[in-house]
Amino acid sequence: METQKHMGRGELVDRLTAQVRDRGFAIALLKKRGDMTADGKLTAKGRARNRMTAEERALDRAGETSATATYNPETNRVTKNK
């Protein structure tokens, strides 16, 4: 999977680009979410998310931690532990 190349820190734009297969669309999404300014620079929120790995972002989205959920890198999703 193409997104598997972009799992680490500093890969926010590249990972989203790989997921949506269009860099312009990825940047538009980041701007809409407030992660990027109109001129293409990361906001404070965007910089914070860019410092996270794909796993950390997925856990953050789910409101979970690695102790309470399991990350699946193939689907980029977390499952709450039982």
N, CA, C and O atoms as a CHARMM CRD file, in Angstrom:
* protein
*
  328
    1    1 MET  N      0.84100  -1.17700   0.00000 PROA 1      0.00000
    2    1 MET  CA     0.00000   0.00000   0.00000 PROA 1      0.00000
    3    1 MET  C      0.88700   1.24100   0.00000 PROA 1      0.00000
    4    1 MET  O      1.85800   1.31500   0.75400 PROA 1      0.00000
    5    2 GLU  N      0.56400   2.18600  -0.82000 PROA 2      0.00000
    6    2 GLU  CA     1.35200   3.41100  -0.98000 PROA 2      0.00000
    7    2 GLU  C      1.48000   4.19600   0.32900 PROA 2      0.00000
    8    2 GLU  O      2.52700   4.78900   0.58800 PROA 2      0.00000
    9    3 THR  N      0.43700   4.20800   1.14900 PROA 3      0.00000
   10    3 THR  CA     0.47900   4.99300   2.38000 PROA 3      0.00000
   11    3 THR  C      1.45100   4.41600   3.40300 PROA 3      0.00000
   12    3 THR  O      1.85300   5.11900   4.33000 PROA 3      0.00000
   13    4 GLN  N      1.83300   3.15800   3.25500 PROA 4      0.00000
   14    4 GLN  CA     2.75100   2.54000   4.19800 PROA 4      0.00000
   15    4 GLN  C      4.12100   3.20700   4.16700 PROA 4      0.00000
   16    4 GLN  O      4.89600   3.06200   5.11200 PROA 4      0.00000
   17    5 LYS  N      4.42900   3.92800   3.10600 PROA 5      0.00000
   18    5 LYS  CA     5.69600   4.65100   3.01100 PROA 5      0.00000
   19    5 LYS  C      5.71100   5.88400   3.90200 PROA 5      0.00000
   20    5 LYS  O      6.78000   6.41600   4.20200 PROA 5      0.00000
   21    6 HSD  N      4.55800   6.33800   4.32300 PROA 6      0.00000
   22    6 HSD  CA     4.44200   7.61100   5.02700 PROA 6      0.00000
   23    6 HSD  C      3.81800   7.43900   6.41000 PROA 6      0.00000
   24    6 HSD  O      2.80200   8.06100   6.71900 PROA 6      0.00000
   25    7 MET  N      4.42600   6.60000   7.23300 PROA 7      0.00000
   26    7 MET  CA     3.86800   6.29500   8.55100 PROA 7      0.00000
   27    7 MET  C      4.50000   7.11600   9.67400 PROA 7      0.00000
   28    7 MET  O      3.94500   7.20400  10.76800 PROA 7      0.00000
   29    8 GLY  N      5.64200   7.70800   9.40900 PROA 8      0.00000
   30    8 GLY  CA     6.39200   8.36700  10.47400 PROA 8      0.00000
   31    8 GLY  C      6.01300   9.81000  10.71700 PROA 8      0.00000
   32    8 GLY  O      5.03100  10.31900  10.17600 PROA 8      0.00000
   33    9 ARG  N      6.80500  10.44900  11.53600 PROA 9      0.00000
   34    9 ARG  CA     6.60300  11.85700  11.86300 PROA 9      0.00000
   35    9 ARG  C      6.97600  12.70800  10.64900 PROA 9      0.00000
   36    9 ARG  O      7.84000  12.32600   9.86000 PROA 9      0.00000
   37   10 GLY  N      6.32600  13.85400  10.50400 PROA 10     0.00000
   38   10 GLY  CA     6.63800  14.76400   9.42300 PROA 10     0.00000
   39   10 GLY  C      6.07200  14.32600   8.08000 PROA 10     0.00000
   40   10 GLY  O      6.51100  14.80900   7.03600 PROA 10     0.00000
   41   11 GLU  N      5.11800  13.42800   8.09500 PROA 11     0.00000
   42   11 GLU  CA     4.56800  12.86000   6.86500 PROA 11     0.00000
   43   11 GLU  C      3.08900  13.22000   6.65800 PROA 11     0.00000
   44   11 GLU  O      2.42000  12.58100   5.84600 PROA 11     0.00000
   45   12 LEU  N      2.57100  14.20500   7.35500 PROA 12     0.00000
   46   12 LEU  CA     1.14700  14.53000   7.30600 PROA 12     0.00000
   47   12 LEU  C      0.66300  14.76900   5.87900 PROA 12     0.00000
   48   12 LEU  O     -0.29400  14.12900   5.44400 PROA 12     0.00000
   49   13 VAL  N      1.29200  15.65800   5.15600 PROA 13     0.00000
   50   13 VAL  CA     0.85700  16.00500   3.79700 PROA 13     0.00000
   51   13 VAL  C      1.07600  14.83200   2.84600 PROA 13     0.00000
   52   13 VAL  O      0.19400  14.51100   2.05000 PROA 13     0.00000
   53   14 ASP  N      2.22700  14.19800   2.92000 PROA 14     0.00000
   54   14 ASP  CA     2.51700  13.08300   2.01500 PROA 14     0.00000
   55   14 ASP  C      1.58500  11.89700   2.26000 PROA 14     0.00000
   56   14 ASP  O      1.14200  11.25500   1.30800 PROA 14     0.00000
   57   15 ARG  N      1.28400  11.60100   3.52600 PROA 15     0.00000
   58   15 ARG  CA     0.38600  10.48500   3.82100 PROA 15     0.00000
   59   15 ARG  C     -1.01500  10.77500   3.31100 PROA 15     0.00000
   60   15 ARG  O     -1.63300   9.91700   2.68100 PROA 15     0.00000
   61   16 LEU  N     -1.52400  11.96900   3.57500 PROA 16     0.00000
   62   16 LEU  CA    -2.86500  12.30500   3.10400 PROA 16     0.00000
   63   16 LEU  C     -2.90300  12.32100   1.57600 PROA 16     0.00000
   64   16 LEU  O     -3.89000  11.89400   0.97800 PROA 16     0.00000
   65   17 THR  N     -1.84500  12.80800   0.94700 PROA 17     0.00000
   66   17 THR  CA    -1.76700  12.79000  -0.51900 PROA 17     0.00000
   67   17 THR  C     -1.83800  11.35300  -1.02900 PROA 17     0.00000
   68   17 THR  O     -2.54600  11.08000  -1.99700 PROA 17     0.00000
   69   18 ALA  N     -1.12100  10.44000  -0.39700 PROA 18     0.00000
   70   18 ALA  CA    -1.15500   9.03400  -0.80500 PROA 18     0.00000
   71   18 ALA  C     -2.54600   8.44100  -0.59000 PROA 18     0.00000
   72   18 ALA  O     -2.99600   7.60900  -1.37800 PROA 18     0.00000
   73   19 GLN  N     -3.22500   8.86400   0.47100 PROA 19     0.00000
   74   19 GLN  CA    -4.55300   8.32600   0.75200 PROA 19     0.00000
   75   19 GLN  C     -5.59200   8.80800  -0.25400 PROA 19     0.00000
   76   19 GLN  O     -6.42600   8.02000  -0.69700 PROA 19     0.00000
   77   20 VAL  N     -5.55800  10.08500  -0.62200 PROA 20     0.00000
   78   20 VAL  CA    -6.57700  10.63100  -1.53300 PROA 20     0.00000
   79   20 VAL  C     -6.10600  10.65900  -2.98400 PROA 20     0.00000
   80   20 VAL  O     -6.88900  10.94600  -3.89000 PROA 20     0.00000
   81   21 ARG  N     -4.82700  10.36000  -3.20400 PROA 21     0.00000
   82   21 ARG  CA    -4.21100  10.27600  -4.53500 PROA 21     0.00000
   83   21 ARG  C     -4.23300  11.58000  -5.31600 PROA 21     0.00000
   84   21 ARG  O     -4.23200  11.57100  -6.54700 PROA 21     0.00000
   85   22 ASP  N     -4.25200  12.70000  -4.60500 PROA 22     0.00000
   86   22 ASP  CA    -4.23600  14.00800  -5.27000 PROA 22     0.00000
   87   22 ASP  C     -3.71200  15.03700  -4.26700 PROA 22     0.00000
   88   22 ASP  O     -4.37600  15.34300  -3.27700 PROA 22     0.00000
   89   23 ARG  N     -2.51500  15.56700  -4.53300 PROA 23     0.00000
   90   23 ARG  CA    -1.87900  16.49900  -3.59400 PROA 23     0.00000
   91   23 ARG  C     -2.72300  17.76900  -3.40300 PROA 23     0.00000
   92   23 ARG  O     -2.84400  18.26300  -2.28200 PROA 23     0.00000
   93   24 GLY  N     -3.29500  18.29100  -4.46600 PROA 24     0.00000
   94   24 GLY  CA    -4.13000  19.48600  -4.36200 PROA 24     0.00000
   95   24 GLY  C     -5.34000  19.26000  -3.47200 PROA 24     0.00000
   96   24 GLY  O     -5.69600  20.11300  -2.65900 PROA 24     0.00000
   97   25 PHE  N     -5.96700  18.10400  -3.63600 PROA 25     0.00000
   98   25 PHE  CA    -7.12200  17.77100  -2.80000 PROA 25     0.00000
   99   25 PHE  C     -6.69500  17.59300  -1.34600 PROA 25     0.00000
  100   25 PHE  O     -7.39700  18.03000  -0.43500 PROA 25     0.00000
  101   26 ALA  N     -5.54300  16.95100  -1.12600 PROA 26     0.00000
  102   26 ALA  CA    -5.03500  16.75700   0.23600 PROA 26     0.00000
  103   26 ALA  C     -4.78700  18.10600   0.90800 PROA 26     0.00000
  104   26 ALA  O     -5.13600  18.30000   2.07300 PROA 26     0.00000
  105   27 ILE  N     -4.19100  19.02400   0.18000 PROA 27     0.00000
  106   27 ILE  CA    -3.91900  20.35100   0.73600 PROA 27     0.00000
  107   27 ILE  C     -5.22800  21.08500   1.01500 PROA 27     0.00000
  108   27 ILE  O     -5.35000  21.75800   2.03900 PROA 27     0.00000
  109   28 ALA  N     -6.20600  20.96300   0.11900 PROA 28     0.00000
  110   28 ALA  CA    -7.51800  21.58500   0.34300 PROA 28     0.00000
  111   28 ALA  C     -8.17000  21.02700   1.60700 PROA 28     0.00000
  112   28 ALA  O     -8.77800  21.77600   2.37100 PROA 28     0.00000
  113   29 LEU  N     -8.04800  19.71600   1.83300 PROA 29     0.00000
  114   29 LEU  CA    -8.59800  19.11100   3.05400 PROA 29     0.00000
  115   29 LEU  C     -7.90700  19.65900   4.30200 PROA 29     0.00000
  116   29 LEU  O     -8.56200  19.98100   5.29300 PROA 29     0.00000
  117   30 LEU  N     -6.59000  19.76000   4.24300 PROA 30     0.00000
  118   30 LEU  CA    -5.84200  20.27300   5.39500 PROA 30     0.00000
  119   30 LEU  C     -6.22600  21.72000   5.68500 PROA 30     0.00000
  120   30 LEU  O     -6.32500  22.11200   6.84800 PROA 30     0.00000
  121   31 LYS  N     -6.44100  22.50500   4.65300 PROA 31     0.00000
  122   31 LYS  CA    -6.88100  23.89500   4.84100 PROA 31     0.00000
  123   31 LYS  C     -8.26900  23.92600   5.46200 PROA 31     0.00000
  124   31 LYS  O     -8.51800  24.70300   6.38300 PROA 31     0.00000
  125   32 LYS  N     -9.17800  23.08700   4.96500 PROA 32     0.00000
  126   32 LYS  CA   -10.55100  23.03700   5.48200 PROA 32     0.00000
  127   32 LYS  C    -10.57900  22.62000   6.95500 PROA 32     0.00000
  128   32 LYS  O    -11.38000  23.13500   7.73500 PROA 32     0.00000
  129   33 ARG  N     -9.70500  21.69100   7.32700 PROA 33     0.00000
  130   33 ARG  CA    -9.62800  21.20800   8.71600 PROA 33     0.00000
  131   33 ARG  C     -8.93800  22.20000   9.65100 PROA 33     0.00000
  132   33 ARG  O     -9.01200  22.06200  10.87200 PROA 33     0.00000
  133   34 GLY  N     -8.27100  23.19700   9.07800 PROA 34     0.00000
  134   34 GLY  CA    -7.54500  24.14600   9.90400 PROA 34     0.00000
  135   34 GLY  C     -6.12300  23.72800  10.20400 PROA 34     0.00000
  136   34 GLY  O     -5.48400  24.29200  11.09300 PROA 34     0.00000
  137   35 ASP  N     -5.61900  22.74500   9.47400 PROA 35     0.00000
  138   35 ASP  CA    -4.24800  22.27800   9.66500 PROA 35     0.00000
  139   35 ASP  C     -3.25200  23.05900   8.81800 PROA 35     0.00000
  140   35 ASP  O     -2.04300  22.97500   9.03000 PROA 35     0.00000
  141   36 MET  N     -3.77800  23.83000   7.84000 PROA 36     0.00000
  142   36 MET  CA    -2.92100  24.56000   6.92500 PROA 36     0.00000
  143   36 MET  C     -3.56600  25.92000   6.62900 PROA 36     0.00000
  144   36 MET  O     -4.78800  26.04300   6.53800 PROA 36     0.00000
  145   37 THR  N     -2.70800  26.93500   6.48300 PROA 37     0.00000
  146   37 THR  CA    -3.20000  28.26800   6.16700 PROA 37     0.00000
  147   37 THR  C     -3.49600  28.36200   4.66400 PROA 37     0.00000
  148   37 THR  O     -3.15100  27.46500   3.89500 PROA 37     0.00000
  149   38 ALA  N     -4.13000  29.44500   4.26800 PROA 38     0.00000
  150   38 ALA  CA    -4.46900  29.64800   2.85700 PROA 38     0.00000
  151   38 ALA  C     -3.22800  29.67800   1.97000 PROA 38     0.00000
  152   38 ALA  O     -3.28800  29.29400   0.80300 PROA 38     0.00000
  153   39 ASP  N     -2.09700  30.13600   2.52300 PROA 39     0.00000
  154   39 ASP  CA    -0.87100  30.19000   1.71300 PROA 39     0.00000
  155   39 ASP  C     -0.04300  28.90100   1.78800 PROA 39     0.00000
  156   39 ASP  O      1.08800  28.86900   1.30400 PROA 39     0.00000
  157   40 GLY  N     -0.59400  27.84100   2.38700 PROA 40     0.00000
  158   40 GLY  CA     0.04800  26.53600   2.35300 PROA 40     0.00000
  159   40 GLY  C      1.00100  26.21700   3.47900 PROA 40     0.00000
  160   40 GLY  O      1.74100  25.23600   3.39500 PROA 40     0.00000
  161   41 LYS  N      1.00700  27.01700   4.53200 PROA 41     0.00000
  162   41 LYS  CA     1.87000  26.72700   5.68500 PROA 41     0.00000
  163   41 LYS  C      1.04800  26.02200   6.75600 PROA 41     0.00000
  164   41 LYS  O     -0.14100  26.29400   6.92400 PROA 41     0.00000
  165   42 LEU  N      1.69500  25.11800   7.47300 PROA 42     0.00000
  166   42 LEU  CA     1.00300  24.42300   8.55100 PROA 42     0.00000
  167   42 LEU  C      0.70300  25.37900   9.69600 PROA 42     0.00000
  168   42 LEU  O      1.54600  26.19300  10.07400 PROA 42     0.00000
  169   43 THR  N     -0.49700  25.27600  10.24000 PROA 43     0.00000
  170   43 THR  CA    -0.87700  26.04400  11.41800 PROA 43     0.00000
  171   43 THR  C     -0.27800  25.36100  12.64500 PROA 43     0.00000
  172   43 THR  O      0.36100  24.31600  12.52000 PROA 43     0.00000
  173   44 ALA  N     -0.47500  25.93400  13.81300 PROA 44     0.00000
  174   44 ALA  CA     0.01000  25.29800  15.04600 PROA 44     0.00000
  175   44 ALA  C     -0.60000  23.91000  15.18800 PROA 44     0.00000
  176   44 ALA  O      0.08800  22.95500  15.55000 PROA 44     0.00000
  177   45 LYS  N     -1.89300  23.80200  14.90000 PROA 45     0.00000
  178   45 LYS  CA    -2.56900  22.50000  14.94900 PROA 45     0.00000
  179   45 LYS  C     -1.94200  21.54200  13.93300 PROA 45     0.00000
  180   45 LYS  O     -1.68100  20.38100  14.25000 PROA 45     0.00000
  181   46 GLY  N     -1.70300  22.02100  12.72800 PROA 46     0.00000
  182   46 GLY  CA    -1.09200  21.20000  11.68300 PROA 46     0.00000
  183   46 GLY  C      0.31100  20.75900  12.03500 PROA 46     0.00000
  184   46 GLY  O      0.69200  19.61600  11.78100 PROA 46     0.00000
  185   47 ARG  N      1.08700  21.66600  12.62300 PROA 47     0.00000
  186   47 ARG  CA     2.45100  21.30700  13.03800 PROA 47     0.00000
  187   47 ARG  C      2.41500  20.24200  14.12400 PROA 47     0.00000
  188   47 ARG  O      3.23900  19.32700  14.13000 PROA 47     0.00000
  189   48 ALA  N      1.45200  20.36000  15.05300 PROA 48     0.00000
  190   48 ALA  CA     1.32700  19.36600  16.12200 PROA 48     0.00000
  191   48 ALA  C      0.98500  17.99700  15.53100 PROA 48     0.00000
  192   48 ALA  O      1.56000  16.98600  15.93600 PROA 48     0.00000
  193   49 ARG  N      0.05800  17.96000  14.58100 PROA 49     0.00000
  194   49 ARG  CA    -0.32600  16.69300  13.96100 PROA 49     0.00000
  195   49 ARG  C      0.79500  16.15100  13.07600 PROA 49     0.00000
  196   49 ARG  O      0.95600  14.93700  12.95500 PROA 49     0.00000
  197   50 ASN  N      1.55800  17.02800  12.46800 PROA 50     0.00000
  198   50 ASN  CA     2.67900  16.60900  11.62600 PROA 50     0.00000
  199   50 ASN  C      3.79000  15.97200  12.46400 PROA 50     0.00000
  200   50 ASN  O      4.55400  15.15100  11.95500 PROA 50     0.00000
  201   51 ARG  N      3.88400  16.34200  13.73600 PROA 51     0.00000
  202   51 ARG  CA     4.88300  15.74100  14.63200 PROA 51     0.00000
  203   51 ARG  C      4.46600  14.34200  15.08300 PROA 51     0.00000
  204   51 ARG  O      5.27200  13.60900  15.65600 PROA 51     0.00000
  205   52 MET  N      3.21000  13.97000  14.82500 PROA 52     0.00000
  206   52 MET  CA     2.70500  12.65400  15.22600 PROA 52     0.00000
  207   52 MET  C      2.95800  11.62800  14.12000 PROA 52     0.00000
  208   52 MET  O      3.06500  11.97200  12.94300 PROA 52     0.00000
  209   53 THR  N      3.05200  10.37000  14.52600 PROA 53     0.00000
  210   53 THR  CA     3.08600   9.28100  13.55100 PROA 53     0.00000
  211   53 THR  C      1.65000   9.00000  13.10600 PROA 53     0.00000
  212   53 THR  O      0.70400   9.52500  13.69400 PROA 53     0.00000
  213   54 ALA  N      1.48800   8.18800  12.08600 PROA 54     0.00000
  214   54 ALA  CA     0.15100   7.80700  11.63600 PROA 54     0.00000
  215   54 ALA  C     -0.62500   7.13500  12.77300 PROA 54     0.00000
  216   54 ALA  O     -1.82400   7.36600  12.93600 PROA 54     0.00000
  217   55 GLU  N      0.06000   6.31200  13.55000 PROA 55     0.00000
  218   55 GLU  CA    -0.58300   5.63800  14.68500 PROA 55     0.00000
  219   55 GLU  C     -1.05500   6.65000  15.72500 PROA 55     0.00000
  220   55 GLU  O     -2.18200   6.56100  16.21400 PROA 55     0.00000
  221   56 GLU  N     -0.20700   7.59900  16.06000 PROA 56     0.00000
  222   56 GLU  CA    -0.58100   8.60400  17.06000 PROA 56     0.00000
  223   56 GLU  C     -1.76300   9.44300  16.59300 PROA 56     0.00000
  224   56 GLU  O     -2.63800   9.77900  17.39200 PROA 56     0.00000
  225   57 ARG  N     -1.79800   9.78700  15.29100 PROA 57     0.00000
  226   57 ARG  CA    -2.94000  10.55200  14.76800 PROA 57     0.00000
  227   57 ARG  C     -4.22300   9.73900  14.83100 PROA 57     0.00000
  228   57 ARG  O     -5.27700  10.27000  15.18000 PROA 57     0.00000
  229   58 ALA  N     -4.14200   8.44700  14.49300 PROA 58     0.00000
  230   58 ALA  CA    -5.32500   7.58000  14.53600 PROA 58     0.00000
  231   58 ALA  C     -5.84600   7.44400  15.96400 PROA 58     0.00000
  232   58 ALA  O     -7.05200   7.51900  16.20000 PROA 58     0.00000
  233   59 LEU  N     -4.93900   7.24500  16.90900 PROA 59     0.00000
  234   59 LEU  CA    -5.34500   7.15300  18.31600 PROA 59     0.00000
  235   59 LEU  C     -5.95200   8.46900  18.78000 PROA 59     0.00000
  236   59 LEU  O     -6.94700   8.47100  19.50500 PROA 59     0.00000
  237   60 ASP  N     -5.36800   9.57700  18.37200 PROA 60     0.00000
  238   60 ASP  CA    -5.88000  10.89300  18.74000 PROA 60     0.00000
  239   60 ASP  C     -7.28700  11.09700  18.18300 PROA 60     0.00000
  240   60 ASP  O     -8.16800  11.57000  18.90000 PROA 60     0.00000
  241   61 ARG  N     -7.50900  10.74900  16.92000 PROA 61     0.00000
  242   61 ARG  CA    -8.83400  10.87500  16.30600 PROA 61     0.00000
  243   61 ARG  C     -9.87800  10.07000  17.06200 PROA 61     0.00000
  244   61 ARG  O    -11.01900  10.50300  17.22100 PROA 61     0.00000
  245   62 ALA  N     -9.47200   8.88700  17.52700 PROA 62     0.00000
  246   62 ALA  CA   -10.39400   7.99500  18.22400 PROA 62     0.00000
  247   62 ALA  C    -10.55700   8.35400  19.69600 PROA 62     0.00000
  248   62 ALA  O    -11.43100   7.81900  20.37800 PROA 62     0.00000
  249   63 GLY  N     -9.71600   9.25900  20.18300 PROA 63     0.00000
  250   63 GLY  CA    -9.77800   9.61100  21.60200 PROA 63     0.00000
  251   63 GLY  C     -9.28100   8.48500  22.49300 PROA 63     0.00000
  252   63 GLY  O     -9.73400   8.33500  23.62800 PROA 63     0.00000
  253   64 GLU  N     -8.35700   7.70000  21.98100 PROA 64     0.00000
  254   64 GLU  CA    -7.83200   6.54500  22.71200 PROA 64     0.00000
  255   64 GLU  C     -6.33200   6.68000  22.90500 PROA 64     0.00000
  256   64 GLU  O     -5.70900   7.60500  22.38300 PROA 64     0.00000
  257   65 THR  N     -5.75800   5.75300  23.65700 PROA 65     0.00000
  258   65 THR  CA    -4.30900   5.65900  23.83300 PROA 65     0.00000
  259   65 THR  C     -3.88400   4.25500  23.41500 PROA 65     0.00000
  260   65 THR  O     -4.72500   3.38600  23.18500 PROA 65     0.00000
  261   66 SER  N     -2.58300   4.04300  23.32100 PROA 66     0.00000
  262   66 SER  CA    -2.10100   2.71200  22.95000 PROA 66     0.00000
  263   66 SER  C     -2.42900   1.67900  24.03000 PROA 66     0.00000
  264   66 SER  O     -2.40600   0.47800  23.76300 PROA 66     0.00000
  265   67 ALA  N     -2.73000   2.13400  25.23600 PROA 67     0.00000
  266   67 ALA  CA    -3.10800   1.21800  26.31200 PROA 67     0.00000
  267   67 ALA  C     -4.57600   0.80200  26.21100 PROA 67     0.00000
  268   67 ALA  O     -4.95600  -0.26000  26.70400 PROA 67     0.00000
  269   68 THR  N     -5.40200   1.64000  25.57200 PROA 68     0.00000
  270   68 THR  CA    -6.84100   1.35700  25.51500 PROA 68     0.00000
  271   68 THR  C     -7.31600   0.88600  24.14700 PROA 68     0.00000
  272   68 THR  O     -8.46500   0.46900  24.00100 PROA 68     0.00000
  273   69 ALA  N     -6.44100   0.94900  23.14000 PROA 69     0.00000
  274   69 ALA  CA    -6.84500   0.55400  21.79400 PROA 69     0.00000
  275   69 ALA  C     -5.66000  -0.00700  21.02300 PROA 69     0.00000
  276   69 ALA  O     -4.50500   0.23800  21.36900 PROA 69     0.00000
  277   70 THR  N     -5.95900  -0.75700  19.98200 PROA 70     0.00000
  278   70 THR  CA    -4.94300  -1.36200  19.12700 PROA 70     0.00000
  279   70 THR  C     -5.00800  -0.72200  17.74700 PROA 70     0.00000
  280   70 THR  O     -6.08500  -0.59700  17.16300 PROA 70     0.00000
  281   71 TYR  N     -3.85700  -0.32100  17.23000 PROA 71     0.00000
  282   71 TYR  CA    -3.76100   0.31900  15.91700 PROA 71     0.00000
  283   71 TYR  C     -3.50400  -0.71800  14.84000 PROA 71     0.00000
  284   71 TYR  O     -2.67300  -1.60900  15.01600 PROA 71     0.00000
  285   72 ASN  N     -4.21600  -0.60600  13.72400 PROA 72     0.00000
  286   72 ASN  CA    -3.99700  -1.47300  12.56800 PROA 72     0.00000
  287   72 ASN  C     -3.40700  -0.61500  11.45800 PROA 72     0.00000
  288   72 ASN  O     -4.12900   0.19600  10.87800 PROA 72     0.00000
  289   73 PRO  N     -2.12200  -0.76100  11.14000 PROA 73     0.00000
  290   73 PRO  CA    -1.49300   0.07600  10.11500 PROA 73     0.00000
  291   73 PRO  C     -2.03400  -0.17500   8.70800 PROA 73     0.00000
  292   73 PRO  O     -1.93700   0.70100   7.84800 PROA 73     0.00000
  293   74 GLU  N     -2.59900  -1.34900   8.46200 PROA 74     0.00000
  294   74 GLU  CA    -3.15500  -1.64200   7.13800 PROA 74     0.00000
  295   74 GLU  C     -4.40500  -0.80900   6.85600 PROA 74     0.00000
  296   74 GLU  O     -4.64500  -0.41100   5.71600 PROA 74     0.00000
  297   75 THR  N     -5.20300  -0.54700   7.89900 PROA 75     0.00000
  298   75 THR  CA    -6.44500   0.21500   7.72100 PROA 75     0.00000
  299   75 THR  C     -6.34300   1.62900   8.27700 PROA 75     0.00000
  300   75 THR  O     -7.22700   2.45400   8.04400 PROA 75     0.00000
  301   76 ASN  N     -5.27300   1.91200   9.01100 PROA 76     0.00000
  302   76 ASN  CA    -5.07300   3.20800   9.67100 PROA 76     0.00000
  303   76 ASN  C     -6.20900   3.51000  10.65100 PROA 76     0.00000
  304   76 ASN  O     -6.64600   4.65300  10.78800 PROA 76     0.00000
  305   77 ARG  N     -6.66900   2.46700  11.32200 PROA 77     0.00000
  306   77 ARG  CA    -7.76500   2.61200  12.28500 PROA 77     0.00000
  307   77 ARG  C     -7.38100   1.95400  13.59900 PROA 77     0.00000
  308   77 ARG  O     -6.47000   1.12900  13.66600 PROA 77     0.00000
  309   78 VAL  N     -8.10200   2.34200  14.63600 PROA 78     0.00000
  310   78 VAL  CA    -7.88000   1.73500  15.94900 PROA 78     0.00000
  311   78 VAL  C     -9.13500   0.97600  16.36600 PROA 78     0.00000
  312   78 VAL  O    -10.25300   1.32900  15.99000 PROA 78     0.00000
  313   79 THR  N     -8.91700  -0.07900  17.15500 PROA 79     0.00000
  314   79 THR  CA    -9.99400  -0.85800  17.71900 PROA 79     0.00000
  315   79 THR  C     -9.83100  -0.82100  19.22300 PROA 79     0.00000
  316   79 THR  O     -8.75800  -1.11500  19.75100 PROA 79     0.00000
  317   80 LYS  N    -10.89700  -0.46100  19.90300 PROA 80     0.00000
  318   80 LYS  CA   -10.86100  -0.38500  21.36500 PROA 80     0.00000
  319   80 LYS  C    -10.61000  -1.77500  21.94600 PROA 80     0.00000
  320   80 LYS  O    -11.25000  -2.74800  21.54800 PROA 80     0.00000
  321   81 ASN  N     -9.67500  -1.85800  22.89000 PROA 81     0.00000
  322   81 ASN  CA    -9.38800  -3.12800  23.55100 PROA 81     0.00000
  323   81 ASN  C    -10.54700  -3.50500  24.45800 PROA 81     0.00000
  324   81 ASN  O    -11.22300  -2.64300  25.02000 PROA 81     0.00000
  325   82 LYS  N    -10.76300  -4.79600  24.58900 PROA 82     0.00000
  326   82 LYS  CA   -11.85400  -5.28600  25.44500 PROA 82     0.00000
  327   82 LYS  C    -11.38700  -5.50400  26.83900 PROA 82     0.00000
  328   82 LYS  O    -12.17000  -5.91400  27.69500 PROA 82     0.00000
